[in-house]
Amino acid sequence: MKPSIPKGTRDFIPYEVGLRNFVKEKIKFNFELFGFEPIETPSFEKLETITGKYGNDGEQLIFKILSNGEKLSKADLNSYERKNYSKFASSISEKALRYDLTVPFSRYVVQHQNELTFPFKRYQLQTVWRADRPQYGRFQEFLQCDADIVGGNSLWQEIELCMLYDRIIHDIGLKGVLLRINNRKILYGFSELLGFESRFVEFTTILDKLDKIKFEGVKKELIKQNFSENKVQILEEFILDEGSNKSKLERIKEVFEGSKISSEGINELLFIIDNIELISGLESIDLKFDLSLARGLGYYTGSIFELVIPNFPEIGSIGGGGRYDNLTESFGKKNLSGVGISVGFERLYMVMQKFKLLPEDLNNKVNVLIANFGKNTALTCNSILKKLRANGIKSEFYPQDSKLKKQLSYANTKKIEYVILLGDEELKNEEFILKTMREGTQTNFKISQLESIIIPKLGKIN
Amino acid sequence: MKPSIPKGTRDFIPYEVGLRNFVKEKIKFNFELFGFEPIETPSFEKLETITGKYGNDGEQLIFKILSNGEKLSKADLNSYERKNYSKFASSISEKALRYDLTVPFSRYVVQHQNELTFPFKRYQLQTVWRADRPQYGRFQEFLQCDADIVGGNSLWQEIELCMLYDRIIHDIGLKGVLLRINNRKILYGFSELLGFESRFVEFTTILDKLDKIKFEGVKKELIKQNFSENKVQILEEFILDEGSNKSKLERIKEVFEGSKISSEGINELLFIIDNIELISGLESIDLKFDLSLARGLGYYTGSIFELVIPNFPEIGSIGGGGRYDNLTESFGKKNLSGVGISVGFERLYMVMQKFKLLPEDLNNKVNVLIANFGKNTALTCNSILKKLRANGIKSEFYPQDSKLKKQLSYANTKKIEYVILLGDEELKNEEFILKTMREGTQTNFKISQLESIIIPKLGKIN
């Protein structure tokens, strides 16, 4: 039986590892350009650190690690009999794999608070695991890329994060990207205005579906859930307002004259939008105030971001973020405001694949293969090999004296540019032949010319 | 209660991430210099892939992942009652975290055999997990770095791997490293000679302790286990032979005249040692034939390597490897010979720390902090910031208009080299002040000089 890997996971061949590293480096480069510094946290956290942070649905998707040996004797069989598998699982597990990077980061900030200088700007490129049903663009193991700033509530931080998204998108050459922005306070103001504030979560969850089911769908669902039809009607004109960001915000501002909280949200958004405009902050993405954007309201307390590609809706969002005033509260530290963004690496990678933005030529190939003509010449070949490598030229010696055709085919498959041929005849003449694989040309050189001519020549292609 | 992480795991602060990346890059660079290509495999494998590969002791250290939800209903409670926790665990788990990189690699080779070109040279830098008792230099989550060649039995591959170790050690500047080498066939020949072949594993396991318990200890234990004292005496003179590699091998060769298998082993070792010498293959490590080296005999079939630092024995080995003729047999593919080495990243890192081989200055710092003097100047500051970043200069704007002292202290902590000061006065004069943090000098520049003077100047420090 052919061996295989768990569903939702992937093997990466060398070419893919190279391409993925290329994209990772772009993201890392820009994170660092903006002053973010890398941290790394363990792959698994204590169960108590992760539990209770992701809601019921998220909780189901956490991979728990089974305790070892004797610790299993503490299995809670009563819960098992009562089919309370969740409680049963907790009795035989003390750790769980990272579900996201935010909770480990919050834990990190609280645990290391005395060593950190605030505002603390960290980025993290690490794998996360979710027991999700695998589907297009969704895996059980995937890379997440987060940049967050904690300790500070300046709106310049929001501006910085918008510009960071822009630089990444600009750098990879992606077009047609939209950064949707909203503010929880405006959403809350609206729900107050419409009298929906007691059902805020329910209301915004339906509203957030606008993208997928259009306003007609949202309206239908709100009415079905007994939200007042008249009030829903008021909502419509604001949601469907196709004006500029500023005109939309000014219009809402008027309606909200009396409400402190929503005015605050509007002023925050205006500050961000105005200043980005004044410094011509965005080159490659458009910023759009979108009243229906309602993601992450369980934790976001101010700005909310979502990065999408309107022409490629099937991929979903390729990034998201927002401001959270209570990030570290569950770990015992209050009043530490933070704001952050996440780049959905796997989706971004798929987008780059689709739009042919991944490089064809990665410049990480082996430069030289030294062919093997048997034991008489192997020693000389390996002396040459040693010199090439000492000069930083990626090279290898074909280990068997197989037929030359097979050796050249190996060079072709690995996209090696040069092959050095050194058989008995060449050895006698103290020579070797340098064959270029693309053009097929062959030139004879003296072995003594290796350091003066060949190494400088081959070194250049690196 | 202060949050914490599971025992045997670690958080890495930015400085450590930088240093670890520095060491990783050295290893990757040399792996690629030698023509190895990177692959990546999933963090968890199917339980059946991992089970039965690591012996009883290893098996206990595998982290199993608990199945989710309904799958738990299949718990084997009978086994639980009989305290057969291992079987119980297998009934509620389908996957396990990577225990090493070798088994996933074997699985990969068999699974992808039709896509690969042999000899296939791969390297892998990935985390592995073991439920080991944490102690000095031993973690539950740690990085492993492996380079293997499969499909080919040329001894030039062994030579290449010895030279690869040498280049890595040379590159990081470590002195006093010893590469111990042996061959399973010689060990087997010896056990034949002494009449111990039916107890080969037991014999070599005791022999392998030589390092720790000296020959006296080995002898005592062998005799205690009823190995013939006379025969053990014969062993002594070969084990304690302090001659050169070649003289030792020649001497053993004489004794083995009749035995095919051990002669084979000796000829293999002589080929490796001779040719390395002939091409002056090793610059920074010594190669030593060590008859007592007996690691990995469960899978190694020819050469055996171990990389140690005799002057730093408490760290244990910093690398190991060997040739295995049956790597992929358990996955249904026979007759695929391979040879590989592993670098123990965590230990190597600790060694570099101890011998002060890690760089003090990582060149990954933020270059410029733009101080914040409030809202009048924030916009101009952010225009400057945008230009710096567009030119690849790592920079940030302090988000609050805190006291300058606090802002400068932030710059100091992050080791930022320059601070740009632009208050109301400077704005009026269309100027800013460039402050160097090390020298404390301050120079005024026109904002219009940013692109002609400042950016070229700051760009250079990158």
Interface residues (C-beta under 8 A of the other chain):
Chain A: M1 K2 P3 S4 I5 P6 T9 R10 D11 F12 I13 P14 V17 G18 N21 E32 L33 F34 G35 E37 P38 I39 E40 T41 P42 S43 F44 E45 K46 T49 Q60 L61 F63 K64 I65 L66 N68 G69 E70 L72 S73 A75 L77 Y80 K83 Y85 F88 A89 I92 S93 E94 K95 L97 R107 Y108 V110 Q111 H112 E115 T117 P119 K121 R122 T127 W129 A131 E141 I149 G152 S154 W156 Q157 I159 E160 M163 R167 N275 L278 I279 S280 G281 F331 G332 N364 V366 A378 L379 N382 S383 K386 R389 G392 I393 K394 S395 E396 F397 P399 Q400 S409 Y410 T413 K414
Chain B: M1 K2 P3 S4 I5 P6 T9 R10 D11 F12 I13 P14 V17 G18 N21 E32 L33 F34 G35 E37 P38 I39 E40 T41 P42 S43 F44 E45 K46 T49 Q60 L61 F63 K64 I65 L66 N68 G69 E70 L72 S73 A75 L77 Y80 K83 Y85 F88 A89 I92 S93 E94 K95 L97 R107 Y108 V110 Q111 H112 E115 T117 P119 K121 R122 T127 W129 A131 E141 I149 G152 S154 W156 Q157 I159 E160 M163 R167 N275 L278 I279 S280 G281 F331 G332 N364 V366 A378 L379 N382 S383 K386 R389 G392 I393 K394 S395 E396 F397 P399 Q400 S409 Y410 T413 K414
